[in-house]
Amino acid sequence: MITIRKAMASDLMAMQHCNLSNLAENYQLSLYLYFYSGWPDVSFVAENAQGQVVGYVLSYVKKEEGKDSVGYICSLSVIRSYRRLGIAQRLMGQAHAAMVEGYDVELSTLNVRVSNSAAFNLYKNTLAYE
Ligand SMILES: CC(C)(COP(=O)(O)OP(=O)(O)OC[C@H]1O[C@@H](n2cnc3c(N)ncnc32)[C@H](O)[C@@H]1OP(=O)(O)O)[C@@H](O)C(=O)NCCC(=O)NCCS
């Protein structure tokens, strides 16, 4: 059973660990801490029955004066043995909902390499990012 829940400060190292084996862009722990401490309510983890973090989404929100709030998906990763179970889709859904609920976000944005077909498909075809 996989549980999706809000990330906690104590998850940050496990989140970084999920990322290390997966992505070309490996962020320092300080970056996780920066986003988490600024916007603790829009990042989520997926936890297995043993309490191990097997995926996460790290997000933040920016509000410029006179403009609508914009949500940013900073990093998303699911460890290999837990892929294609809908975990990323659920993590993204929770992040989007929290952005809307907490910050009235109407637009969220992200960067993805065109060559990253799994992520590209997820964002474009499943989640309807343009
Ligand atoms: C991209 C990633 C987060 C997807 O995680 P996931 O939990 O396996 O994704 P989901 O199971 O929620 O997949 C949802 C949809 O995304 C698409 N998708 C996911 N993996 C895919 C793959 N390997 N190939 C093609 N489409 C894929 C499919 O449309 C899928 O729906 P379906 O299973 O009904 O066909 C995961 O592959 C990963 O961690 N990759 C390495 C890190 C990374 O690239 N992060 C994104 C950086 S921008």
PDBQT file of the ligand as one rigid body, heavy atoms in Angstrom, charges set to zero:
ROOT
HETATM    1  C1  LIG A 201       8.661  10.434 -14.577  1.00  0.00    +0.000 C 
HETATM    2  C2  LIG A 201       8.328   9.616 -13.327  1.00  0.00    +0.000 C 
HETATM    3  C3  LIG A 201       8.275  10.567 -12.129  1.00  0.00    +0.000 C 
HETATM    4  C4  LIG A 201       6.959   8.937 -13.529  1.00  0.00    +0.000 C 
HETATM    5  O1  LIG A 201       6.622   8.291 -12.310  1.00  0.00    +0.000 OA
HETATM    6  P1  LIG A 201       5.539   7.106 -12.254  1.00  0.00    +0.000 P 
HETATM    7  O2  LIG A 201       5.054   7.020 -10.846  1.00  0.00    +0.000 OA
HETATM    8  O3  LIG A 201       6.103   5.884 -12.852  1.00  0.00    +0.000 OA
HETATM    9  O4  LIG A 201       4.393   7.678 -13.208  1.00  0.00    +0.000 OA
HETATM   10  P2  LIG A 201       2.860   7.215 -13.186  1.00  0.00    +0.000 P 
HETATM   11  O5  LIG A 201       2.758   5.764 -12.889  1.00  0.00    +0.000 OA
HETATM   12  O6  LIG A 201       2.068   8.153 -12.348  1.00  0.00    +0.000 OA
HETATM   13  O7  LIG A 201       2.503   7.413 -14.726  1.00  0.00    +0.000 OA
HETATM   14  C5  LIG A 201       1.429   8.228 -15.165  1.00  0.00    +0.000 C 
HETATM   15  C6  LIG A 201       1.501   8.327 -16.677  1.00  0.00    +0.000 C 
HETATM   16  O8  LIG A 201       2.748   8.928 -17.077  1.00  0.00    +0.000 OA
HETATM   17  C7  LIG A 201       3.194   8.315 -18.319  1.00  0.00    +0.000 C 
HETATM   18  N1  LIG A 201       4.410   7.537 -18.091  1.00  0.00    +0.000 N 
HETATM   19  C8  LIG A 201       5.001   7.219 -16.912  1.00  0.00    +0.000 A 
HETATM   20  N2  LIG A 201       6.121   6.494 -17.114  1.00  0.00    +0.000 NA
HETATM   21  C9  LIG A 201       6.236   6.335 -18.453  1.00  0.00    +0.000 A 
HETATM   22  C10 LIG A 201       7.188   5.674 -19.301  1.00  0.00    +0.000 A 
HETATM   23  N3  LIG A 201       8.244   5.025 -18.774  1.00  0.00    +0.000 N 
HETATM   24  N4  LIG A 201       7.016   5.752 -20.629  1.00  0.00    +0.000 NA
HETATM   25  C11 LIG A 201       5.959   6.394 -21.178  1.00  0.00    +0.000 A 
HETATM   26  N5  LIG A 201       5.010   7.031 -20.426  1.00  0.00    +0.000 NA
HETATM   27  C12 LIG A 201       5.156   6.996 -19.085  1.00  0.00    +0.000 A 
HETATM   28  C13 LIG A 201       2.074   7.374 -18.737  1.00  0.00    +0.000 C 
HETATM   29  O9  LIG A 201       1.168   8.116 -19.524  1.00  0.00    +0.000 OA
HETATM   30  C14 LIG A 201       1.465   7.001 -17.392  1.00  0.00    +0.000 C 
HETATM   31  O10 LIG A 201       0.146   6.565 -17.466  1.00  0.00    +0.000 OA
HETATM   32  P3  LIG A 201      -0.145   4.971 -17.698  1.00  0.00    +0.000 P 
HETATM   33  O11 LIG A 201       0.717   4.216 -16.725  1.00  0.00    +0.000 OA
HETATM   34  O12 LIG A 201      -1.623   4.866 -17.434  1.00  0.00    +0.000 OA
HETATM   35  O13 LIG A 201       0.236   4.708 -19.133  1.00  0.00    +0.000 OA
HETATM   36  C15 LIG A 201       9.381   8.490 -13.082  1.00  0.00    +0.000 C 
HETATM   37  O14 LIG A 201       9.579   7.782 -14.284  1.00  0.00    +0.000 OA
HETATM   38  C16 LIG A 201      10.722   9.005 -12.594  1.00  0.00    +0.000 C 
HETATM   39  O15 LIG A 201      10.939   9.164 -11.382  1.00  0.00    +0.000 OA
HETATM   40  N6  LIG A 201      11.645   9.274 -13.528  1.00  0.00    +0.000 N 
HETATM   41  C17 LIG A 201      12.974   9.781 -13.159  1.00  0.00    +0.000 C 
HETATM   42  C18 LIG A 201      12.877  11.175 -12.587  1.00  0.00    +0.000 C 
HETATM   43  C19 LIG A 201      12.309  12.149 -13.574  1.00  0.00    +0.000 C 
HETATM   44  O16 LIG A 201      12.560  12.072 -14.774  1.00  0.00    +0.000 OA
HETATM   45  N7  LIG A 201      11.555  13.118 -13.046  1.00  0.00    +0.000 N 
HETATM   46  C20 LIG A 201      10.938  14.170 -13.842  1.00  0.00    +0.000 C 
HETATM   47  C21 LIG A 201      11.945  15.235 -14.120  1.00  0.00    +0.000 C 
HETATM   48  S1  LIG A 201      11.208  16.571 -14.993  1.00  0.00    +0.000 SA
ENDROOT
TORSDOF 0
